[in-house]
Amino acid sequence: MAGPDPAAEHSQQYGESVSAWIASADPPMTGSELAWAQEQARTAQTDAAHLTDQS
């Protein structure tokens, strides 16, 4: 049995890291900065799910 896909793990960890960064930003992110960070987290999570489904 093959182990977890390293690219999927990396994407998952990146998404979690960006989400934590958003949550802990002081002052809180707003506007385009927040939208960009949310898109980064969403894309990483989607990529991780897609890579996991392929393995």
PEJO-V882738 format. One line per field, one symbol per residue. ss: DSSP state (~ for helix, > for strand, _ for the rest). phi: phi as a letter, one per 30 degrees, with the letter a starting at -180 (. if undefined). psi: psi as a letter, one per 30 degrees, with the letter a starting at -180 (. if undefined). A space follows every 50 residues. Layout:
ss = ???
phi = ???
psi = ???
This chain:
ss = _____~~~~~~~~~~~~~~~~~~~______~~~~~~~~~~~~~~~~~~~~ ~~~~_
phi = .dddddddddddddeddddddddcdbdedbhddddddddddddddddddd ddddd
psi = kkakkeeeeeeeeeeeeeeeeeegkjlkklbeeeeeeeeeeeeeeeeeee eeef.
